[in-house]
């Protein structure tokens, strides 16, 4: 080699272990310039020098400084993460939780009979480990305290109390398992930070809900999975861990699907429908366009393998999102039950504003306006049963009758619109613009505008002093926006 030539060496680095295909690597030179970025491995010919390797695994960053003065070959063994579910690779798995959840997912907690057929709901609460539970003695006696399960009409089915659950208060776990008909159900928590979480039950499948506690429920740790009766735990384990990883990445706006996983799911090689649903969501949120046909195949297979898949709001949402991404005809869809995944809700809200003749949202205004943002699942303030009333046609109002005097509009949407529409230039907005901006349905915007118009017409200007707005400008802008309908 000529002494003036720069020495070049081989640089190889590979990640090993389960879920290694989700580990992202970045390599920088001594000046901080990015040399390479890839999942699971990097292979480059590089000049002599100092390099920094960043390893992103399980929401953690590890860095290595490497002096390259000869050929280099390095490895990194991926480590298990923490989760509410059980899995051989997960550091949070403990036999006293894993074996317990396996047992009670196969047996009903009310009568201890074997789950052999049909549909059911299995709920499993746990602590990170027994040691953490030992440190949390000054807490509610039962983990199921203030939890209840409601049916589609929000009638109370079960309270998660000692009559319906199995619980070990020393080890810190609670199991609840009952047979239920297919359809939508609601898990309600009435403790501090009240919330409701929708759970959909597929025909002849078990819906599973896992949640970790530490003094109180840690709702971002929630996981929803599915399994068939009598399916061995080992058969679903890899699917469940892949689902858990995809959901963790979704929470951090990372939309990466390893191609082998995408191809596996597209070939119908899955045991947990939630894996197929989440793969569709993640792909459709990414910028990838090369594998659209695989997503279409996954959606088709979901509807083929699950009898009532078409009734599930999340299946409707991925069909809608696929039509948008693939520039296909927008299907006629009505959303009258909440999606399990929050992104499904957002998809419907945006498309109901952009395509109101095709996409409609019915009777979900209370949910839409109170969605929490701390997890990938839809969760919101519990809906009071008496407020779920039939509406006229497809209209969504703000729970008030226009035949009676309009009460003072104090909800956040009305107050925000009054502030915005008090500006002279704000009348240029359309109903669709406002729906997209506020992430609500066009019918909610329409109902809100009608309420405000009625209230303004029957009230003195002094009631709006707290909003510092001009009544005539506000009324004029409301009319301009309503004329865009």
N, C-alpha and C positions, 0 to 999 in steps of 0.2 A: 504494500500500500504506500502511495506517495505520502510523505510526511505532512504535506500541505492539505491533503484530503481529510475531511471530517469523518471520524470513525462512526459507523452506523451499526446498531445492535438490534437484536430482535427483542421486542417487549410483548410478553403474553401474560394475560391475567384472566382467570376464570373463577366464577362463583359455583360452589357445589352445594348439595343438600336440597331438601324439599323447597319448592317455591323459589328456587334460585333464578328462574326466568323473570321474576318481578324485581330483582335487585338491579338498581341503576348505577352505572359506573361513569365517572368523569375523570379525564386525565389532563393535567395542566403542566406546561413547561415552567422553567424557572422564572420567566417573566410574567406568569399568570395567564398566559394565552391557552385557550382550550385547544387541546390536540385531538381528543376523541371523546365521544360520549355514546354509550351503548348499554343495553340490558345484558346482564349475565357474563359477558366476556369482552375483552379488548385485545386485539392483536395488531401491532404496528411495528414498522421499522423506524427507529429513532436515533438521533444523534446523541453522543455522550452528553451527560448533564444531569441536573437535578430535576425531578418530576414529583408532582403531588397527585395522588390518586384519592378521589372522594368516592366513598361507598355509601349509597343510600339504601338502607334496609330497615323495614318495619318502623318507618317514621323517625329513624335515627341516622345521623351522619357520622361516619368514621373516616378518618383521613390517614393516609400513609405517605411518608416522604421516601422516595426511592432514588438512590444514586445509580445511574445507569452507566457503567463502565465495562460491561460485558453483557452477553445475552441474559435476559431475565425471564423467569417463569414463576408466577405467583398464584396463589389460590386463596379463596375466602370461603369459609363454611357458613352458610346462612343459618341464622339462629331463629328459633321459634319466637313468635310474638305472644301477646296476651290477648285473650278473647273470652267472651261469655260462653262460647261453645267449647266442646271437648275435641281433642285431636292429638294424635301421637306426637306431632311436631310442636305443639303449642306449650310454651313454658308454664302457662297458667293451668294446664290440665293436671288434675290430681285424681288419684284412683277413687277417693271417696266422693268426688263429684261425677267423674266419668261413669263409673259403674252404676251409680244411683240414677243418673239421667237415662242411661241405657235401659235399666230395669223398668222405670216408671213410664218411659215412652212406649213400652210394650204391655203395660198394665194400666187399667183405669184406677184412679185414686179413690173413687167413691165405693167401689165394690171389689177391687183388686182382680177383676176378671181380665183375661188375656185379650189384647187388641189384635184381632185376626182379620177384620174386614171393615169396610166402610170408611167414613170420614171422622176425624177427631181433631181436637185442639189439645196440644201439650205445652204447658208453661213450666219453665224451670228457672228459679231464682237461686243465686249463689253469691258467696263472698269470693274475693280473690283467692283466699286460702283460709284454713282454720285459724292460723295465727292472727290474721286480721280480724276474724270474727271474735276471737278472745279479747281483743282490744276494744271491741264495740259493745260493751255490756249495757251501757245506759241508752239503749235504743228501744224501739217498739218490740214488744214480746214476740210478735210474729212478722215475718217478712211480707206476708200477704195482707197485712193490715192496710185497709183503705183501698185495696184493689178489688175490682168487680168485673164481671164479663156480661155484656149486654148483647141482645140479638139485633137483627136488622132494624127493628122498630124501636130500639133502645129500651126494650123491656129487660128488667134484671133477670138474668139466668142464674148466676152464681156469685157469691162473695167468696174470695179466696181465704176462707177462714178454716178453722180446724175441722169442720164438718166435711169439707170438700177436698182437702189437701193432705199430703204427707210432708212432714217437716222434721228436720233435725236441727234444733236450735243450738246445739253444741258445735257441730261441724259447720253450720250456716248454709243450709240449703232448703228449698221448698219445691215440691213437685205438685202439679195439678194436671189431670188428664181426664177428659170426658169425651164420649162420642157425640158428635153434632152433625146436623144436616149441612150440605154444601151451602155456601153463600158468605155474606159479610157479617162480621161480628166486631165488637168494640171492647177493647181492654181499657178500663178507666181507672185512673189513679186520683184519689181525692185527698192526698196529702199535700204538703207544701209544694207549690208549683204544679197545681192540678193539670192533668192532661189526659187526652184520649188517643188511643192508637188503633187504627183499623187492622183487622186480621181477616184475610180471605181464606176460605176453606174450599179446596178443590174436591170434586167427587172422588171418593176412594183414595184420598191422600190425607196424611196427617200434617196439620200446620203446627210448626214448632216455634215457640217464642222463648228466647234466652235473655237474661238480664243479670248484670252484676250489681251488687250492693256494696256500699261502704258507709255504714250508718243509715244512709238513705239510698234510694235507687239512683244508679248512674245511667241515665237514659241514653246517652250517646253510645253506650256499650251494647245496646239492644241488637239482637240478630233474629231474623225471621227465616226459617228454613222449611223444607217439606221432605217427607219420606212416605213410602208406601207401607202398608201393614206387613209385618214379618220380614222387612228388608234388613239384612245384617248391618250392624253399625259400621263394620269395616268397608262395606260396599259404598257407603255414602261419604266416608271420611274425607277422601281427597276432594270430592265435589264441594263439601262444606268448607274446607280450608281455602279452596280457591274462591268460593263465594265471599268468605270473610275478608280475604285480601282485596278483592275487587271493591267491596263495600268500603273498606278502610281507605283505599285510594280515591274512590268517589268523594268521600268526605273531604279529601284534600285536593279535589279538582285534578286528579291524575287519571287520565283516560287511556290507559295502556292495556291491551290484551295480547299476551303472547300468542303468536300465530298457531302453535300446536294446540293451545287451549281453544282458540276460535274454531279450528278445524275439527277438534274432538266434539265440541258442542254441536256444530253444524252437521256432523255425521250421526246425530241423535244418541251419542254415547254419554248420556248424563243420567244421574239417579235422583237429582234434586232440581225441580223446575226453577227454583230461585236462581240457580247458577245460570240457566238459559236466559231468564228474564234480565238478570244483571249484566250478562254479556251483551245482550242487545242494547240496553241503556248505555253502557260504557262505550260501545262502538259508535252508536249514533250521536254521542256527545263529543266524540273525537273528530279529527279532521281526515281520518282514513276513508278513502273511497274505493279502495281496490277490492274489497270483499263484500260489497253490497249484497251479492247473490247469496252469500252464506247467511247473512242476517235474515233475508227473506225466507230461506229454508228453515232457520231456527223457529221463526214465528209460525210457519206452516206446521212444523212438527209439534210445537207446543199445543196448538189447537187440535191436532190429530190425536195426541197421546192423552190429553186431559179433556174429559167430557164437557165440563162447563168452563173451559178456559176463556171462551168468548165473552162470558159474563164478568170476567175479572177486569177491573178498571186499569190495572197495569198492563194487561195484554192490549187493551184498547189504546193505551198511551204509547206503547212501542210501535203499534201499527201506525198511529198518527205521526209519530216522530220519524218513522221510516219513510212515510209518504212525503214528508217535508224534505228530508235529506236526499231522497232519491228522485226528487222533482216529479213525483207521480201525482195522480189525481187525489185530492184530499177526500177521505171517506166521510160519509154521513155518520156522525157519532154523537151520542148523548152521554154525558157524565152525570150520573145521579148517585154515585157512591164514591167515597174517597179512595184514591190510590194508596197502596201501601208505601211506595217510594215517593218522596217529595218531588222528585224531578218529573214524575208523571203528572202531578198537579200543575206544575209550572208549564209543562207542554200544553196541557189543555187550556190553561189561561191565555197563553200567548196565541194559540190558534183560534180560540173562540173570539179573540179580538180581531184577528186578521181574516178569519173565514167564518163570520157569524151565521152565514146561510148553511154551513156544513157542520160546524162544531158548536154544541150547546152545553151549558152547565146548568143543572137544575137543582135547586134546594140545598146548595152547599155554601151559601154565603157566610154563615157563621163560622164554618171551618176555614174558608179561604182567608177571612180577615183575622184569624188568630193562630196561623201556623207558626210553630216554633222553628228556629233555625239551627238548633244545636245537634241535629243528627240527620242521617240520610233518609230516615223514615218520616212519613207524615205523622205529625203529632200536633195537637192543638188543644185549646181549652175545651173541656167537656161540654157537649151540646145538651141543652135541657130538652127533655122529651117533648114537652108541650109546645115547643117552638118549631118542631118539625111538622109543618102543616102543608097541605096541597096548595100549589100556586095556580093561578089562572094561566092556562097555556104554558108557555115556556118562560114566563117572566119571573125574575127574581127581584123582589122588593127588599126593603129593609125592615121586614116584620111589622108593617103598619098598613092600615087600610086607608085608601085615599078618599073613601066616602065619609070618613070622620075627620075632625080637625087634626091637622098634622102637629105632632108634638115637636118640641124644640130638638133640632138635629144635633146630638152631642157625640155621635160615633166618630171615630177617627177619620173615616172616609169623607163624611160630610164636612167636617171641619177643615180637612186638608183641601178639599175642592173649593170651599168658600175662600180660603186664603189665596189659592192659585187663580181662581176665576175673578178675583177682585182687581187683577191687573188688566189694564186696557187692551193689551195685546193677546191675552190668553184665550180670547174667543176664537182664535184661529185653530184651536185644537179640535179634534174629532172625538167621538165616543171611543173609537178604537184606540186612538192615541192615549187617552186617559186610562183605559183598561190596561194597556201594556205598561204604562208608567207606574200605575199603582198595583200591578199584578193582581187584578181582580177581573171578573167576567164583564163583558159589555152590558149584560142585563143588570148587573149590580150598579154600574155607572149610570145607566138609564134610570133605574129606580131611584138612585140617590139624587139625580138631577130633578126628577119629577117631585120628589119630596121637598127639595130646596125651593123649587119654583112655587109649590103650593104654600110653603111656610112663609116665603117672602111676600106672597100676594095677600096673606092674611095677618101679617105682623107689621109692627112699626119698625122704622129704621133703627130705633134705639137699641133693639135687641142685638144688633151686630156691632155695637161699639167695641166689644171685647176682641173682635176680629180686625178692628181698624180698617174696615172696608167701606167702599161706597156702594150703597144699595142699588142704585140705578145701573152702575157698571156691572155689578154682579148679576143682576137680573138679565141685562142685555146679553152678557156672555153665556149665561145658562141657555138662553133661547138660541143663540148661534150654534152652540154645541149640540143641542137637541135637534136642530134642523139638519144636522149631518146624518141623522138616522135614516 
